[in-house]
């Protein structure tokens, strides 16, 4: 009976590990998509500035919060990687 209990415990632990890995992969994909969208917005603003559609002041006003958000995401991702 002890053998069966050990097997069940190991099975539950293995299942939990798999669920954790899947959850981590999903979080990583979502974070990657968010980073990509922010980078795309920054690139769009850069193009608008280069083409003269917006002034330097407008560009800086709009791009600064995006760069901060991107830096925060990257920092958070690096911190979570060092924890594991």
N, C-alpha and C positions, 0 to 999 in steps of 0.2 A: 504494500500500500504506500509505503514511503517513496518508492520509485515513481509511482503515478503522480503523487503530489509534487515531486520535484519536476517532473515533466510538464505538468500543468503550469507550475510557477514559471518555468523557463519559457514556455509558450507565451504566457501573458507578458513577460518581460520583452520577449522578441517582438511581439505584436506592438507593444508600446514604443519600442525603438523605431519600428517601421513607420508608425503613425507620426512620430516626432520628425523623422527624416522627410516625410511627405509634407508635413506642415512647414518645415524649414524651406523646402524647395518652392512651395507656393508663395511664402513670404518673400523669398528672393526674387521670384519672377515679378511679383507685384512691385517691389522696390525698383527693380530694373526698368519696368514700364514707366513708373513715375519719374525716375531719373531721365529717361529718354524723352518724355514729354517736356520736362523742364528744359533740357538741353535744346530741344527743338524750338521752344519759345524764345530762348536766348538767341539762337541762330537767326530766327525770323526778325527779331528786333535789331540784331546786328546788320542784317541785310537792309532793313528799312532805313537805318541810320546811314549806311554807306550810300544808298540810293537817294538820300536827301528827303525822304518822306517824313522823318522826325528829326528834331534837333538833338544836339548832344545832351542837353539838359533833360529832354523827354526820355531819351535812351537810358541815361543813367538812372533816372527816377523809376523807370519800369524794370530795368535789368537787375538793379541792386537787390530787391527782395527775392528775385528768382535765384540769383547766385547764392544768397544766404541760405535759402531753402535747400538748394542742391548741396552746398557744403555741409549743412546739418545732416542731410540724408547720408552722405558719404561717411561723415564722422560716426554716425550712429551705426552704419554697416561695419565699419572697421572695429568699433567697440564690441559689437556682437560677435565678430569673428575671433577676437582675442579671448573672449570668454569661453569659447569652445575648444 
